[in-house]
Every structure is written in C-alpha cells, then in structure tokens.
Amino acid sequence: MKKEDHIALFIDCDNISYRAIDGIISELSKYGVVNIRQAYGNWTKDNLKNWEEKLLEYAIKPIQQFDYTKNKNATDILMTIDAIDLLHTKQIDAFAFATSDSDFTPVVMRVLAEGIKVFGFGEKKTPKPFMAACSQFIFTEKLMPRTTEEKGATSAAAPAPQTPARKSGKEMRSDTWLVNLLRDAVDQTMDEYGWAQLSDIGSYIGNRSSFSPVNFGYKKLSNLIKEIDLFDIHIDDETRQMSIRDKRWANA
C-alpha cells in the first residue's frame, strides 16, 4: 500500500480496550491515511467512559447504538451495515476492524472479495476464523503499553527490557507454523541460486496468511528474519534491498 492510501477504521468498543487505540492508529499510519474513524457502542454505559478521551484525542466519530434487546448485540449489526455502505459509496483502499468478535468474519470476506485489503485488530482470544479472514491480523496486547503495576513488578528485580513481548530467535525457531511459513515463502519466491528478495517474501506471506511480525514483537519482517537466524542474508550495496536464502541450501 502507498502512504496516500485511504483507510477506514471501524472500532467495536464493546470488544476492544481503549488502551489499544494508540497502537492501532500508529500501526495503520504506516500504510496510509486513516481518514475515516468510527467507534461503535452504547455510550450511555459506564464501561465505555474511558473511551471519551481517546475519541477526542484521535478525532474518532462515536456512533451511538442502544441495546434494543438483551443478549443481542445491535452494535455488530450497525457496524456491518455501515462498512458495507462505505464499500459501495466511498473510494477506500483498505478497511480496518478492531474487534475480538468473530461475527465480523462475513463482512471481512465481503470486503476482500472486492480486492480491498483488511487489517484486523483484536485480543488473543479472538476466534481463528476472523483472524484468518483478515489480510493481516495483530493482537492488541502487542500494541498496548504496560500498566504501572506491570512496570513496578519488573523494576523491583531488574530494569524491564524495551520490548518485553519480543520473541527470541530460539522461541521462534520452535514455532513450527512460523518456520514453515517463512521457508515456504522463500521456496516459492527464490531464484535458481536459492535467493529470494524480502519484498517478494512479504508479498507472498501477505497473500497467503494474516501474519504480522508485530505479533512476535518486531516492527519489521526484516528484523524478525535476522533474529530467527534460519537464513543467510545479503544486502545489495546500491539498492539496499535485502535478499535471504535458507541456510539449508548450502548443505543441499
């Protein structure tokens, strides 16, 4: 995506913490302009009071939805309707849904059917069908700052690391799903000498799964590749583009 691309963000405030919105906006800003920002919920409820400051800070439009009946989430329905309306009335380059609710899986698939990228944000408890449907899905726990209590618990013993949630190379090498994903991406995009450009690898992974390096504690795929230490790395002197090759290639 280009920096000037337009992104529409829909927030299900019943299923997303207000503490995650800073990270969500920051992450989306890497891909384009989040020019449509709408947050849904019953704003008469006390449990949404903490959202008020964030709505003002990030110019997010609050959408009121009363609970017409118990045990039925009218917010989900309204959010879905607005997303589909926007799909047909505005020129949007990408949609983003912040929710941990799998009920939004059909609308994500509908947007994807139009060839439009969908970013998903939700807690680790988010059902897999919704995560898998998104072009890229990021856990909100990876985007939220630690609380004062969490910081205090670590500072008493030793200084907390800058990236406490970052997976080590050893941990990632033991993740069979991640290792297979990366190696398969290299196999599918490499040249006759086994080298694959990182940009091609990223595109292949994006087309195949909802993977994001952020979920492993890394801002960029290149940093994750370096840390996992499964690949030889080459940086072109002129273009500065990174290419990688499976270390097993030399032994083949």
C-alpha positions as CSV (number, residue, x, y, z in Angstrom):
1,M,0.0,0.0,0.0
2,K,1.0,3.6,-0.6
3,K,1.2,6.2,2.1
4,E,-1.5,8.3,0.5
5,D,-4.0,5.4,0.5
6,H,-7.2,5.9,2.4
7,I,-8.1,3.6,5.3
8,A,-11.5,3.3,7.1
9,L,-11.3,2.2,10.7
10,F,-14.3,0.6,12.5
11,I,-13.9,0.0,16.2
12,D,-16.2,-2.3,18.3
13,C,-15.7,-0.6,21.7
14,D,-17.5,-3.5,23.4
15,N,-14.7,-5.8,22.5
16,I,-11.6,-3.6,22.3
17,S,-9.8,-1.8,25.1
18,Y,-9.4,2.0,24.9
19,R,-5.7,1.4,25.8
20,A,-5.1,-0.3,22.4
21,I,-6.2,2.6,20.2
22,D,-2.8,4.4,20.3
23,G,-1.1,1.4,18.9
24,I,-3.8,0.7,16.3
25,I,-3.7,4.2,14.9
26,S,0.1,4.1,14.9
27,E,0.2,0.8,13.1
28,L,-2.3,1.8,10.4
29,S,-0.5,5.1,9.8
30,K,2.4,3.1,8.3
31,Y,0.2,2.0,5.5
32,G,-1.9,5.1,4.7
33,V,-4.2,7.9,6.0
34,V,-6.9,6.8,8.4
35,N,-9.4,9.4,7.2
36,I,-12.5,7.5,8.4
37,R,-12.5,6.6,12.1
38,Q,-15.7,5.4,13.7
39,A,-16.3,3.9,17.1
40,Y,-19.4,1.9,18.0
41,G,-21.1,1.3,21.3
42,N,-23.8,2.2,23.8
43,W,-22.2,5.4,25.1
44,T,-24.7,5.6,28.0
45,K,-22.9,2.7,29.7
46,D,-20.3,3.3,32.3
47,N,-17.9,0.7,30.9
48,L,-17.2,2.9,27.8
49,K,-16.4,6.1,29.8
50,N,-12.7,5.6,29.4
51,W,-13.1,5.9,25.6
52,E,-14.1,9.6,25.7
53,E,-10.6,11.0,26.0
54,K,-9.3,8.7,23.2
55,L,-12.2,9.7,20.9
56,L,-11.3,13.4,21.2
57,E,-7.5,12.8,21.0
58,Y,-7.7,10.9,17.7
59,A,-10.8,12.6,16.2
60,I,-12.8,9.4,16.2
61,K,-16.5,9.7,15.5
62,P,-18.6,8.0,18.1
63,I,-21.6,6.1,16.8
64,Q,-24.4,5.5,19.3
65,Q,-26.2,2.2,19.4
66,F,-28.7,1.4,22.1
67,D,-29.2,-2.2,23.3
68,Y,-32.7,-2.9,22.0
69,T,-32.9,-6.4,23.5
70,K,-30.8,-8.3,25.9
71,N,-28.2,-10.8,24.7
72,K,-28.3,-9.3,21.2
73,N,-25.5,-7.0,20.0
74,A,-27.1,-4.3,17.8
75,T,-23.7,-2.7,17.6
76,D,-22.3,-5.5,15.4
77,I,-25.2,-5.1,13.0
78,L,-24.9,-1.4,12.7
79,M,-21.1,-1.6,12.2
80,T,-21.6,-4.2,9.5
81,I,-24.2,-2.1,7.7
82,D,-22.0,1.0,7.8
83,A,-19.0,-0.9,6.5
84,I,-20.9,-2.4,3.5
85,D,-22.5,1.1,2.7
86,L,-19.0,2.6,2.7
87,L,-17.7,-0.2,0.5
88,H,-20.1,0.9,-2.2
89,T,-20.2,4.7,-1.7
90,K,-16.6,5.8,-1.0
91,Q,-13.2,5.1,-2.6
92,I,-11.5,3.3,0.2
93,D,-8.2,1.5,-0.3
94,A,-8.3,-0.6,2.9
95,F,-10.6,-1.4,5.8
96,A,-9.6,-2.0,9.4
97,F,-11.8,-3.7,12.0
98,A,-10.9,-3.5,15.7
99,T,-12.8,-6.3,17.4
100,S,-12.4,-9.6,19.0
101,D,-15.8,-10.8,17.7
102,S,-16.0,-13.5,15.0
103,D,-19.4,-12.2,13.9
104,F,-17.5,-9.8,11.6
105,T,-15.9,-12.6,9.6
106,P,-18.5,-12.4,6.8
107,V,-18.1,-8.7,6.3
108,V,-14.3,-9.1,6.1
109,M,-14.7,-11.7,3.5
110,R,-17.1,-9.5,1.5
111,V,-14.6,-6.6,1.5
112,L,-11.8,-8.9,0.5
113,A,-14.0,-10.1,-2.4
114,E,-13.7,-6.6,-3.8
115,G,-9.9,-6.8,-3.8
116,I,-9.6,-4.5,-0.8
117,K,-7.1,-5.2,2.0
118,V,-8.5,-5.7,5.5
119,F,-6.5,-5.1,8.7
120,G,-7.7,-6.8,11.8
121,F,-7.0,-6.0,15.5
122,G,-8.2,-8.0,18.4
123,E,-7.3,-9.8,21.6
124,K,-5.6,-13.2,21.6
125,K,-8.9,-14.7,22.4
126,T,-10.3,-13.7,19.0
127,P,-11.7,-16.8,17.2
128,K,-9.4,-18.1,14.5
129,P,-11.9,-17.7,11.6
130,F,-11.9,-13.9,12.0
131,M,-8.1,-13.8,12.3
132,A,-7.6,-16.0,9.2
133,A,-10.0,-13.9,7.1
134,C,-8.1,-10.7,7.6
135,S,-5.2,-9.7,5.3
136,Q,-3.2,-9.0,8.4
137,F,-4.2,-9.5,12.0
138,I,-2.4,-8.0,15.0
139,F,-3.0,-8.8,18.7
140,T,-3.9,-5.7,20.6
141,E,-2.0,-7.0,23.6
142,K,1.2,-6.3,21.5
143,L,0.1,-2.7,20.9
144,M,-0.8,-1.7,24.5
145,P,1.6,0.0,26.9
146,R,2.2,-1.9,30.1
147,T,0.3,-0.7,33.2
148,T,2.1,0.9,36.2
149,E,1.6,-2.3,38.2
150,E,3.3,-4.4,35.4
151,K,6.2,-1.9,35.3
152,G,6.6,-1.9,39.0
153,A,6.7,-5.7,39.2
154,T,9.7,-5.9,36.9
155,S,11.6,-2.8,38.1
156,A,12.0,-4.2,41.6
157,A,14.2,-7.0,40.4
158,A,15.8,-5.6,37.3
159,P,15.2,-3.0,34.6
160,A,12.5,-4.0,32.2
161,P,13.6,-4.6,28.6
162,Q,12.4,-2.2,25.9
163,T,10.5,-4.9,24.1
164,P,9.2,-7.3,26.8
165,A,6.9,-9.1,24.4
166,R,9.6,-9.8,21.8
167,K,10.1,-13.5,20.9
168,S,13.7,-14.7,20.9
169,G,15.2,-16.5,17.9
170,K,15.1,-19.7,19.8
171,E,11.4,-19.3,20.6
172,M,10.6,-18.5,17.0
173,R,12.6,-21.4,15.7
174,S,10.5,-23.7,17.9
175,D,7.3,-22.3,16.3
176,T,6.6,-24.8,13.6
177,W,3.9,-22.7,11.9
178,L,6.2,-19.7,11.6
179,V,9.2,-21.6,10.4
180,N,7.1,-23.4,7.7
181,L,5.5,-20.1,6.7
182,L,8.9,-18.4,6.2
183,R,10.6,-21.3,4.5
184,D,7.7,-21.9,2.1
185,A,7.7,-18.2,1.2
186,V,11.4,-18.4,0.4
187,D,10.9,-21.6,-1.6
188,Q,8.1,-20.0,-3.7
189,T,9.9,-16.8,-4.5
190,M,13.6,-17.7,-4.7
191,D,15.8,-17.6,-7.9
192,E,17.8,-20.5,-9.3
193,Y,20.5,-19.9,-6.6
194,G,18.1,-20.0,-3.7
195,W,18.0,-16.3,-3.0
196,A,14.6,-14.5,-2.5
197,Q,14.0,-10.8,-2.2
198,L,12.5,-9.8,1.1
199,S,9.8,-7.7,-0.7
200,D,8.7,-10.7,-2.6
201,I,8.6,-12.8,0.5
202,G,6.5,-10.2,2.3
203,S,4.0,-10.1,-0.6
204,Y,3.7,-13.9,-0.7
205,I,3.1,-14.1,3.0
206,G,0.5,-11.3,2.8
207,N,-1.4,-13.1,0.1
208,R,-1.3,-16.4,2.0
209,S,-2.0,-15.6,5.6
210,S,-2.8,-12.9,8.2
211,F,0.7,-13.0,9.6
212,S,2.2,-9.8,11.1
213,P,5.7,-9.5,12.6
214,V,4.2,-7.3,15.3
215,N,2.6,-10.4,16.9
216,F,6.2,-11.6,17.6
217,G,7.4,-8.3,18.9
218,Y,9.0,-7.0,15.7
219,K,8.1,-3.9,13.8
220,K,9.5,-5.2,10.5
221,L,9.8,-8.5,8.8
222,S,13.5,-7.9,8.2
223,N,14.2,-7.7,11.9
224,L,12.4,-10.9,12.6
225,I,14.3,-12.6,9.8
226,K,17.6,-11.5,11.3
227,E,16.6,-12.7,14.8
228,I,15.3,-16.1,13.8
229,D,18.7,-17.0,12.3
230,L,17.5,-19.6,9.8
231,F,18.5,-17.7,6.6
232,D,21.7,-16.3,5.0
233,I,21.2,-12.6,4.4
234,H,22.5,-10.4,1.6
235,I,22.1,-6.6,1.3
236,D,22.6,-5.1,-2.1
237,D,25.2,-2.3,-1.9
238,E,23.3,0.0,-4.4
239,T,19.6,-0.6,-3.7
240,R,20.0,-1.7,0.0
241,Q,17.4,-4.3,-0.7
242,M,17.6,-7.5,1.4
243,S,17.6,-11.0,0.0
244,I,17.7,-14.1,2.0
245,R,18.4,-17.8,1.4
246,D,17.6,-20.8,3.6
247,K,20.8,-21.9,5.4
248,R,19.9,-25.5,4.4
249,W,20.5,-24.5,0.8
250,A,24.3,-24.6,1.2
251,N,24.1,-28.2,2.5
252,A,21.7,-29.4,-0.1
